[in-house]
Amino acid sequence: MEDLTTRSGQTTAEFEGAAFIEDGSRIAGMLRVLPGTLEFKPNVADQHPIQLPLDNLEISAGGNQNRLIYFKNPARTGISLYTTDRSILKEQSLQRPALQPAIKKIVGGHRRVKAGYWTLLIATLGILAAAWMGRGLVFQAAIDSIPPEAEIKLGELVEKNLTSTMSVIKDPVVNEGVETITRPLTEVAESPLPFTFHVVQHQEVNAFAIPGGSIFIHSALIEKANSAEEIAGVMAHEMAHVIHRHGMQLMVRRIGLYVLIGAMFGDTQGLIAALADQGGFLLSQKFSRDFERQADETGFKILVAANIDPSGMLTFFERIKEIQEEQMSDTEQSAMAIMGTHPATEERIEFIRSKIQELPEDRNFRKIPLDIQKIQRRISLPE
């Protein structure tokens, strides 16, 4: 939430959110409650604000764990605004008698969900502890039972640790380019966790996901890509790791169950110390053969659902495979770190190729509207 001061001296809060419009597309932006209207301002400069009258405004909760607050109005059919910031419900202009039943229902439901969340978390941790010795399928089932909110909280700690030690690229042209590539993917991916993307200055060709949904993209990966579709292929693969919570499983095994339990309950010192001691494993984590196959399959489905050509995933992996087979110096091997973390085996390449061959011959994919060379030039500029 961001506070803005109007010319009259009054403070108007802005809430991060999004809008679904008539054609079914989703636009990210900011919401603010004005006298008589709820206004949505898109992040893209050339798009006009959307206003919903507060008269006859419909407010409801939805999404995973009812985390999303939706706003609709019969006067603007086909438009739905939403935010995850519940403090918007405290805005003075929404304290109308006609809106109070809906707001009280949402707030009361959230309290029940929150209480249920802690009960579930405690029960989950008990299951997790019981499964710790057994590992295997029981261990994975226990991991999957951890509420998304707990993983998001953990991921925020990990992200803070990583961004403090890495050079995050803040160039709006680069980040808008990544947004252009990933937006179609996030719109179709079915995930209990939100996705965020960070481009970091790094000479190794790599990308990795951490628990909670954050994905880090090395600048060298973008520089080596021949198309936006190739980057989309890698991003879809990393998003699949998030969806299947592969990173969470590795963290529990690597850092330790009880350190993570403490972090979930507010004792972050143990986690911070563990990350400081061996946080580098997040940059070099190597997933199992089964995890990689699962991420390839889910990533492929995300690309097709987003109407993005999955051949980009194939060509990028094929190029990595070619480099793998060459006689390289140690320096060159280090520069292609993605080989160690995501080995481009012939089996994986053949799997992706076979999935492409299963697609209808007349299937036409959209071209991602992005000049990848422009992004690459911006990345190469000194900050």
JOQUI-V234500 format. One record per backbone hydrogen bond with DSSP energy under -0.5 kcal/mol. CO is the residue of the C=O (numbers start at 1). NH is the residue of the N-H. If there is no record, write none. Layout:
co/nh
CO/NH
CO/NH
This chain:
co/nh
2/14
4/6
4/12
6/9
10/6
10/12
11/13
12/4
14/2
15/31
16/84
17/29
18/82
19/21
19/27
20/80
21/24
25/21
27/19
28/43
29/17
30/41
31/15
32/34
32/39
34/36
34/37
36/54
37/34
37/39
38/52
39/32
40/42
40/50
41/30
44/47
50/40
52/38
54/57
56/74
57/59
58/72
60/70
62/68
63/66
64/67
68/62
68/70
69/83
70/60
71/81
72/58
73/76
74/77
76/79
80/20
81/71
82/18
83/69
84/86
85/88
86/89
87/90
88/91
91/94
92/95
94/96
96/99
96/100
97/100
97/101
99/103
100/104
101/105
102/106
103/107
104/108
105/109
106/110
107/111
108/112
109/113
110/114
111/115
112/116
113/117
114/118
115/119
116/120
117/121
118/122
119/123
120/124
121/125
122/126
123/127
124/128
125/129
126/130
127/131
128/132
129/132
129/133
131/135
135/138
135/139
136/140
137/141
138/142
139/143
140/144
141/145
143/146
147/150
147/151
148/152
149/153
150/154
151/155
152/156
153/157
154/158
155/159
156/160
157/161
158/162
159/163
160/164
162/165
162/166
166/168
167/201
171/175
172/176
173/177
174/178
175/179
176/180
177/181
178/182
179/183
180/184
182/186
183/187
184/188
185/188
185/189
189/191
196/215
198/200
198/217
199/169
200/202
200/219
202/220
204/206
205/338
206/218
208/216
210/213
213/196
214/210
215/198
216/208
216/218
217/200
218/221
218/222
219/223
220/224
221/225
227/231
228/232
229/233
230/234
231/235
232/236
233/237
234/238
235/239
236/240
237/241
238/242
239/243
240/244
241/246
242/245
245/249
246/250
247/251
248/252
249/253
250/254
251/255
251/256
252/256
256/260
257/261
258/262
259/263
260/264
261/265
262/267
263/266
266/268
268/272
269/273
270/274
271/275
272/276
273/277
274/278
275/279
278/281
279/282
280/283
280/284
281/285
285/287
288/292
289/293
290/294
291/295
292/296
293/297
294/298
295/299
296/300
297/301
298/302
299/303
300/304
301/305
302/306
303/308
304/307
307/366
309/312
310/313
310/314
311/315
312/316
313/317
314/318
315/319
316/320
317/321
318/322
319/323
320/324
321/325
322/326
323/326
326/328
329/333
330/334
331/335
332/336
333/336
334/337
335/205
336/339
337/340
337/341
338/342
341/287
343/345
345/349
346/350
347/351
348/352
349/353
350/354
351/355
352/356
353/357
354/358
356/359
360/363
363/365
366/309
368/370
370/372
371/374
371/375
372/376
373/377
374/378
375/379
376/380
377/381
378/381
